[in-house]
Amino acid sequence: MGEAIYQIDSDRCTECIGHYETPTCQKVCPIPNTIIQDPDRQENEEQLWDKFVLLHHADKL
């Protein structure tokens, strides 16, 4: 809605694995069905968990 365009950084997105059941971006986006996955960047749940650990616990490794 409006002129602002937001992009999700795939390197930092874990699809909210480790935080929420449904990705927050999908919950808060005012326009339904506009958040799509990058077809060149398909990650399974294990890969998303690994990314979550690296992003949120890197200081403890």
Backbone as CSV, one residue per row, in Angstrom:
resi,resn,N_x,N_y,N_z,CA_x,CA_y,CA_z,C_x,C_y,C_z
1,MET,0.858,-1.166,0.000,0.000,0.000,0.000,0.903,1.228,0.000
2,GLY,0.792,2.025,-0.979,1.643,3.195,-1.054,2.851,2.933,-1.920
3,GLU,3.799,3.850,-1.858,4.966,3.760,-2.727,6.123,2.969,-2.119
4,ALA,6.097,2.717,-0.827,7.203,2.005,-0.184,7.221,0.543,-0.623
5,ILE,8.401,0.076,-0.959,8.593,-1.330,-1.310,9.623,-1.889,-0.344
6,TYR,9.277,-2.973,0.298,10.174,-3.598,1.259,10.659,-4.918,0.688
7,GLN,11.915,-5.234,0.949,12.467,-6.499,0.504,13.017,-7.242,1.710
8,ILE,12.847,-8.535,1.693,13.341,-9.382,2.769,14.705,-9.919,2.356
9,ASP,15.676,-9.786,3.224,17.029,-10.271,2.956,17.056,-11.780,3.174
10,SER,17.186,-12.535,2.094,17.177,-14.008,2.175,18.289,-14.549,3.056
11,ASP,19.400,-13.809,3.149,20.510,-14.267,3.988,20.179,-14.186,5.474
12,ARG,19.183,-13.377,5.827,18.828,-13.210,7.236,17.438,-13.762,7.572
13,CYS,16.708,-14.187,6.571,15.349,-14.684,6.800,15.378,-16.160,7.164
14,THR,14.758,-16.493,8.281,14.618,-17.888,8.701,13.156,-18.333,8.631
15,GLU,12.320,-17.507,7.972,10.877,-17.753,7.910,10.306,-17.894,9.316
16,CYS,10.952,-17.221,10.245,10.575,-17.159,11.662,10.709,-18.496,12.391
17,ILE,11.437,-19.446,11.786,11.761,-20.700,12.479,12.479,-20.320,13.772
18,GLY,12.066,-20.893,14.875,12.686,-20.587,16.152,12.007,-19.458,16.898
19,HIS,11.069,-18.785,16.216,10.364,-17.675,16.855,8.839,-17.863,16.827
20,TYR,8.282,-18.057,15.652,6.831,-18.104,15.485,6.423,-19.234,14.553
21,GLU,5.168,-19.667,14.642,4.658,-20.713,13.759,4.516,-20.216,12.326
22,THR,4.024,-18.982,12.176,3.834,-18.370,10.869,4.795,-17.204,10.736
23,PRO,5.460,-17.058,9.594,6.363,-15.930,9.420,5.667,-14.596,9.701
24,THR,6.317,-13.767,10.479,5.752,-12.486,10.882,5.424,-11.610,9.679
25,CYS,6.255,-11.651,8.653,6.003,-10.819,7.480,4.629,-11.119,6.877
26,GLN,4.247,-12.392,6.880,2.946,-12.770,6.338,1.811,-12.259,7.219
27,LYS,2.047,-12.221,8.528,1.007,-11.758,9.451,0.771,-10.256,9.352
28,VAL,1.844,-9.493,9.148,1.713,-8.033,9.214,1.541,-7.359,7.862
29,CYS,1.765,-8.071,6.783,1.644,-7.459,5.467,0.175,-7.139,5.182
30,PRO,-0.116,-5.871,4.839,-1.507,-5.484,4.613,-2.080,-5.996,3.293
31,ILE,-1.229,-6.490,2.411,-1.701,-6.978,1.120,-1.488,-8.493,1.066
32,PRO,-2.565,-9.257,1.078,-2.446,-10.721,1.112,-1.718,-11.290,-0.108
33,ASN,-1.019,-12.366,0.107,-0.358,-13.145,-0.949,0.684,-12.359,-1.747
34,THR,1.322,-11.397,-1.125,2.347,-10.639,-1.844,3.759,-11.061,-1.450
35,ILE,3.889,-11.829,-0.397,5.200,-12.291,0.040,5.422,-13.665,-0.561
36,ILE,6.385,-13.723,-1.466,6.659,-14.975,-2.160,8.093,-15.404,-1.884
37,GLN,8.334,-16.691,-1.955,9.682,-17.212,-1.763,10.478,-17.025,-3.045
38,ASP,11.754,-16.790,-2.881,12.667,-16.689,-3.998,12.829,-18.086,-4.587
39,PRO,12.432,-18.295,-5.841,12.520,-19.638,-6.422,13.954,-20.153,-6.518
40,ASP,14.920,-19.255,-6.505,16.321,-19.661,-6.546,16.888,-19.917,-5.163
41,ARG,16.066,-19.747,-4.135,16.542,-19.863,-2.755,15.548,-20.672,-1.919
42,GLN,15.341,-21.923,-2.272,14.445,-22.789,-1.521,15.234,-23.457,-0.400
43,GLU,14.768,-23.308,0.831,15.451,-23.893,1.985,14.474,-24.775,2.750
44,ASN,14.964,-25.908,3.220,14.102,-26.778,4.009,14.174,-26.349,5.481
45,GLU,13.381,-26.988,6.317,13.300,-26.592,7.724,14.644,-26.744,8.440
46,GLU,15.394,-27.782,8.118,16.703,-27.983,8.748,17.668,-26.847,8.380
47,GLN,17.666,-26.443,7.135,18.527,-25.343,6.703,18.133,-24.035,7.390
48,LEU,16.829,-23.825,7.549,16.354,-22.610,8.224,16.762,-22.613,9.696
49,TRP,16.692,-23.796,10.343,17.129,-23.905,11.741,18.627,-23.613,11.864
50,ASP,19.410,-24.149,10.935,20.855,-23.889,10.951,21.139,-22.403,10.817
51,LYS,20.405,-21.743,9.936,20.585,-20.298,9.757,20.185,-19.549,11.027
52,PHE,19.081,-19.978,11.648,18.638,-19.358,12.896,19.738,-19.432,13.948
53,VAL,20.330,-20.608,14.102,21.388,-20.791,15.099,22.574,-19.884,14.792
54,LEU,22.986,-19.839,13.538,24.120,-18.994,13.168,23.839,-17.512,13.404
55,LEU,22.640,-17.074,13.077,22.297,-15.659,13.229,22.109,-15.239,14.689
56,HIS,21.530,-16.114,15.492,21.141,-15.721,16.846,22.045,-16.239,17.948
57,HIS,22.943,-17.139,17.603,23.808,-17.688,18.624,25.281,-17.661,18.218
58,ALA,25.606,-16.866,17.217,26.980,-16.808,16.717,27.951,-16.364,17.801
59,ASP,27.509,-15.510,18.726,28.376,-15.032,19.787,28.701,-16.129,20.808
60,LYS,27.923,-17.213,20.801,28.132,-18.290,21.773,28.895,-19.464,21.166
61,LEU,29.188,-19.391,19.867,29.904,-20.499,19.206,31.383,-20.411,19.459
